[in-house]
């Protein structure tokens, strides 16, 4: 009898697996990612609690979850926080989902491990490595309405000592869709972007492993106009990320050394027909050491030491730099197989401002074979960005970091193929940063607001197989309340209600997917006198497998099936009904 070979998978962000038992987490599987549009915005809008504010289709996209802002949501690339040090956030329309083989959503605070901005939640983009002999290729070609073209090619090659993967994505669109019910089109909405991603791992010997990750993104897009104005501006951005990881696998204590560098830059043209533009660039250099004391008397301990150096320059921020050193410790204690305790602590030393001590404590108890409860309490933060501190027309060097105290409890019920989760949470925000006009009429940021947000999240998943039919469904509902304690007004762009539902039915070579999202009304002014109406959208797709080995898939999809008029920002309508045809090759 031949021995069974267990596939070895290496992940760079071990915290999401080893120290992640007391908060709500969701892993988006390959089929969910494959049959959604290419941008991270489109994927998460229909498959998560995140709400998105878009300046038009394909334009700047900002998330909100649990009553937080875009700069309070962290994007983690192979264990490294990649939020912009200029704006404090990530534009979710600049992330192509097909470039990663693992996408995980973590709800709630994570600042102890991931630093600034990991408050409402974090999105983890990983290039997991396999160390078994294989050679795989994937190609997806899509063409759709508004002359939209999306292509992605990736391959992975590995054996027991070497692992490699590479992907290239190209997306472009004329993006000139008609506004539903209006005799107008989206003007100046053209965009195109190109991204390269690679990951290489090599086992030097039985203990030491070397990894290298690289990501290059080059985007060029015009900024859409509104219902009443024609857009004339253009934006170009260029980002390069490099990460080298040197890891020791040992029986008792492991060591992991990471060296990371990010270069982010942009050019903004107020009038695309001229060669006059503003520009800025920030370079981030980071060294990180992670240790891991493996299970000793039911205990796991992880120390983390990190040094970060930021260097920025631009016409609107001048030339500035800052240094940041952080010390963190994570602990997990397994009282028994049904009860887990987690605790963590972080202290930073920043060259510009004083950072608070951060902490988190939580537990996970399996009380019966069908009921599990998770509890977590944490203190998290967000530091001011380069724009907040140094913007020439209003930057404020006296700003303090935002701090957030969070409480959450998650109840998990599982019966056969049904999984039901209910989470309640409460967030207390202190020193919230807000840009507002001063006595001279100039806009400037200040620590002036205290905010509370609270709510509940419900998730239901089930799977059922009847003969040749296989049905899978996931539904999510979130109720969110976010209030300015001084004014008792709700925060802008935070819907009280969001509901999503996804259904996938498979029969032999044929599969049918239906997904819908309901976003409740959102206020667009701080006095709550203006708002955007709620909207409901649905998408459908039909997928057919071709080839003897079912290696080819053809997909026909329709989006905004009801052809509804809706906006995510005032006077910026989103597309009506539109279509895409895709060919997928798994070789």
C-alpha positions, 0 to 999 in steps of 0.5 A: 500500500502506497503511503498517503502524501499530505500536501504541505502548505506554507502561509506567511501570515501565521497569526490568522491561523494560530492566534485567531480563535476568539474573533469572527473570521471568514475564508472566501473559497476559490469558487466564490472568488472565481465567479465574482468580478475581478476587483476586491470591491465587487467581491466583498460587496456581495460576500461580506458585511463591508459597505462600499462608497465608490466615486463611480464604477471603477473609481476610488472605493472606500469600505466601512464595517461596524461603523468605522471609516475606510482608514479604520479597515486594514488590508494585510498582504502576506502578513504586512499592513499595506494601507497607504501612509498618505491617505491611511486607506487602501483603494479596493478597486486597485486590488485584483482578487485573482492574484491571491490563492487565499482571501480571509476576512477578520472582523473586529480589532487587530491593531496589536498584531497588524498596527494602525487601522486594524479596527473595524476589520482586516482583509488578508490577501495571501499567497500560500505556498505548496511544497508538493510536486505539481504544475498548475496553470490558470487563465481567465478571459472576460469581456463585457459591457462598456468595452470592459476587458479583464484578463488574468494568467497565473501558474504555480510550480513546486516540488518538495524543496521549491515552490513558485507562483506568478500572476499577471492581471490586466483590466481596462474599460471605456466605462461609458455606461448610461445613467438609468432613467437619464439621457446621460452617460458616464463621462471621463470614466475610462480606466486601465491597470496592470499588476504583477505578483510573484512568490518564491519559496526554497527550503535551504535544509530541513530547518531553514526556508527562504521566501520572496514576495513581489507585487507591482501595480500600475494604474491609470484612470480618469475620474468620472464626472457627475450628473451635472458636470463633465469630468476632466481629471486623471490619476496615475498610481504606481506601487511596488512591494517587496518582502523577503522572509527567512524562516526557521522551522524547529520543534520547540521555538521557531524564528521568522525574519521579514524585510519589507519595502513599499514604494507608493506614488501618484500623479494627479492631473486636474485637467488631463489635457495638460501636463500640469500635475501634483505628485507625492511619494512615500517609501516604507521600509520595515524589519520584523522578527516573529518568534513562536514558542510551540505548545509547552504545557498547552501554551503557545507564545509569540513575541514580535519586534518591528521597526518601520521607517517612513520617508515621504515627499510631495508638493502638498506634504513637503519632505518628512519622515518618521520612525516607529518601533513596536514590541508585541507579545501574543499568548494562547493557552489551551485549558483543554480541547474545548476551551482556549484563552488568547491574550496580546499586548503591544507598545510602540515608540514613535518619533512624531507622537505618543502611541498608546499601549494596545491589548486584546484578551479573548476566549473560545469555548465549545460547550456542546457538539453544536454550540460554541461561544467566542468573546473578545475585548481589545484596545486598538488605534490609528495613527495620523497619516502624512496628509493629516500631519503635513498637508500644506494647506491644513496639516496638524502636527499636534494630532494624537492617534485615534483609540478604540475600545472594542467588545464583541461576542460571537455565538456559533451554532452548527447542526449537520450541514447548517452553520449559524453565527450571531455576533454582537459588538460595541465600539468606543472611539476616542480622539477621532480625527476629523477634517473641518474648516477652522476660523480662517475657513481652511480645512484642517484635521483635529481630534475633536470627536468621540463616537460609539458604534454598536450592532449585530451580525447574523450569518447562515450557511448550508450545503445539501447534496441530493443525487446529482444536485449540489446546493450551497448558500450563504446569507449575511445580515448586519445591523449597525448604529454609529453615533457622534456622542456630542451631536447624537447624529449618525455618521455618514456613509454607514448603513443601518442595514445590509443584507447579502445572499449567495446561492449556487446550484450545481448539476453535473457540468452545469452550475447556476449562481445567484447573488444579491445585496441590500444596502440601507439608506446612508446619511451624506451630511453630518447633520443627517439632513441629506441621505442616499436611498437604500438599494437592492441589486442582484447578479446571476451567472450560468457556468458550464464545464467543457473538456474531458477533464472539465478543464474549461469553463464558460460563464455568462453573467448579468449584473444589476439584473433589475436595471436599477438606478442607484448611487454610492455617492451623491450625483454619481450613478452606478451602472445599470444592467450589464453583461460579461462572458468569461472563459476559464482554463485550468491546465 
